[in-house]
Amino acid sequence: MKNLSMVAASLLALGISGNAMANKAPNFDFVGVSYVQADLADEDLDGFAVKGEMSFANNWFAAINYMDTSEDTNGIDLDYSEAFANVGYQFYRTNMLTAYVSAGYAWAEAKASSSTVSISADEDGWNAQVGVRAALTEQFELDANVRHVDIEESDQYYSLTGRYFFTPNFSADINYSYMNSDQSNYSIGVNYHF
């Protein structure tokens, strides 16, 4: 994911140089829902995600993300769910770019069941995230981040999200997240901003 790091560094450099391209700051106050297509150990699962962020105090925000996916393959039901609940801080802000960190709770559950047997694994742990979010125009926002996840084993999610604002209160987004060759997902969603 060297390309994602290059995008994040370019956005940060753009904000530091003072070449503001938009008058609005990146948004940290919304709720949304998405359709998700996940690749988990070479199985294609689909489902939904709900997400939300809310600013409070000076530069602080809370964020939640929940994803639930499933697939029926040859009479076997596969289910995978994960959730993150974080508190974050916007440590660098310009009128178009915000760099942030967050950390908090992480949870994941995987199930496989057929008519005769059922197997499940349910683990929780913690996660920490660093990212940049830029309002490239009045209507388009881009977020690039890396999330360290420690649930039984540790790994990193590399994520890129583009968000288009139809109005100040409504947007659509597309996201791609990559953990490793066994796990990645993309989503398309809508959001309400307050």
C-alpha positions in Angstrom: 0.0 0.0 0.0 2.9 2.4 -0.8 0.5 4.3 -3.1 -1.9 5.0 -0.2 1.0 6.4 1.9 2.1 8.6 -1.1 -1.5 10.0 -1.4 -1.6 10.7 2.4 1.8 12.5 2.3 0.8 14.5 -0.8 -2.4 15.7 0.9 -0.5 16.6 4.1 2.1 18.6 2.1 -0.7 20.3 0.2 -2.3 21.5 3.4 1.0 22.6 5.0 1.9 24.6 2.0 -1.2 26.7 2.5 -2.6 26.1 -1.1 -6.2 25.8 0.1 -8.5 24.6 -2.7 -11.7 24.8 -0.8 -13.4 26.9 1.9 -14.8 24.1 3.9 -13.1 22.0 6.5 -13.3 18.2 6.4 -16.4 16.8 8.0 -16.4 14.8 11.3 -20.1 14.9 12.0 -22.2 12.3 10.2 -24.1 9.0 10.2 -24.2 6.6 7.3 -25.0 3.2 5.8 -23.2 1.3 3.1 -23.4 -1.8 0.9 -20.2 -3.9 1.5 -18.5 -6.5 -0.7 -15.8 -8.3 1.3 -13.1 -10.8 0.2 -12.3 -13.1 3.2 -9.9 -16.0 2.6 -10.9 -16.2 -1.1 -14.6 -16.1 -0.3 -16.9 -13.3 -1.5 -19.2 -12.0 1.2 -21.6 -9.1 1.0 -23.7 -7.2 3.5 -23.9 -3.8 5.0 -22.0 -1.4 7.3 -23.2 1.5 9.5 -20.8 4.2 10.6 -20.8 7.5 12.3 -18.6 10.3 13.7 -19.4 13.1 16.1 -17.2 16.1 17.1 -17.0 17.2 20.7 -14.8 19.6 22.7 -11.9 21.1 20.9 -10.7 18.9 18.0 -12.0 15.7 19.6 -14.3 13.2 17.9 -16.0 9.8 18.5 -16.3 7.3 15.7 -18.1 3.9 15.3 -18.0 1.4 12.5 -19.9 -1.8 12.2 -19.8 -4.3 9.3 -21.9 -7.5 8.8 -21.3 -9.7 5.8 -22.4 -13.2 4.8 -22.4 -15.8 2.0 -24.0 -19.1 1.3 -21.5 -21.5 -0.4 -22.4 -25.1 -1.2 -24.8 -25.3 1.6 -22.5 -23.6 4.1 -23.4 -20.2 5.6 -20.4 -18.0 6.1 -20.8 -14.9 8.3 -18.2 -12.2 9.2 -18.8 -9.2 11.4 -16.5 -6.5 12.8 -16.8 -3.3 14.8 -14.6 -0.4 15.9 -15.5 2.2 18.6 -12.9 5.0 18.8 -12.1 8.3 20.3 -10.0 10.6 18.1 -8.1 13.9 18.0 -7.6 16.2 15.1 -4.0 17.2 15.7 -3.4 19.3 12.5 -6.1 21.4 10.8 -6.2 23.9 8.0 -9.3 25.2 6.2 -9.1 22.1 3.8 -7.1 19.4 5.5 -7.2 17.6 8.8 -4.7 15.0 10.2 -6.0 12.9 13.0 -5.4 9.9 15.3 -7.9 7.7 17.0 -7.9 4.6 19.2 -10.4 2.3 20.9 -12.2 -1.0 21.0 -12.1 -3.6 18.2 -14.3 -6.8 17.8 -14.6 -9.5 15.1 -16.7 -12.6 14.7 -16.6 -15.3 12.1 -19.2 -18.2 11.8 -19.5 -21.2 9.5 -22.6 -23.4 9.7 -24.4 -26.1 7.7 -27.4 -28.2 8.5 -25.3 -30.5 10.7 -22.5 -28.4 12.3 -21.8 -24.9 13.4 -18.4 -23.3 14.1 -17.8 -19.7 15.4 -15.0 -17.6 16.7 -15.6 -14.3 18.6 -12.6 -12.1 19.6 -12.1 -8.6 20.8 -9.1 -6.3 21.3 -8.0 -2.8 20.4 -7.2 -0.6 17.4 -5.4 2.6 16.7 -5.7 4.7 13.5 -3.8 7.6 11.9 -5.1 9.5 8.8 -5.6 12.6 6.8 -8.9 14.0 5.5 -9.0 16.7 2.8 -11.8 18.8 1.3 -10.4 18.9 -2.2 -13.4 21.0 -3.4 -16.6 22.2 -1.9 -18.2 18.9 -3.0 -15.4 16.3 -2.8 -13.6 15.0 0.3 -10.9 12.3 0.4 -9.8 10.3 3.5 -6.7 8.1 3.6 -5.8 6.2 6.8 -4.0 3.3 8.4 -5.6 1.3 11.2 -3.6 -1.0 13.4 -5.9 -3.8 14.7 -4.9 -6.2 17.5 -7.5 -9.0 17.8 -5.7 -12.2 18.7 -3.1 -11.3 16.1 -2.1 -7.8 14.9 -2.4 -6.4 11.4 -3.1 -3.2 9.5 -6.0 -2.0 7.5 -5.1 0.5 4.7 -8.2 2.5 3.7 -9.1 5.1 1.1 -12.5 6.8 1.0 -13.9 9.4 -1.5 -17.0 11.3 -0.4 -19.1 13.5 -2.7 -21.5 16.1 -1.1 -24.8 16.6 -3.0 -25.8 19.1 -0.4 -24.1 20.2 2.9 -26.2 17.6 4.7 -26.1 14.6 2.3 -23.2 12.8 0.6 -22.3 9.5 -1.1 -19.0 7.7 -0.6 -17.0 4.8 -1.9 -14.3 3.1 0.1 -11.6 0.4 -0.4 -9.9 -1.2 2.6 -7.0 -3.7 2.4 -5.7 -5.8 5.2 -3.7 -8.5 3.5 -4.1 -11.1 0.7 -6.8 -12.8 2.8 -8.9 -9.8 3.7 -10.1 -6.7 1.8 -13.4 -5.0 1.2 -15.1 -2.1 -0.7 -18.3 -0.3 0.1 -20.6 2.2 -1.4 -22.7 4.3 1.0 -24.8 7.3 1.7 -24.4 9.7 4.7 -26.3 12.4 6.6 -24.2 15.2 8.0 -25.2 17.3 10.9 
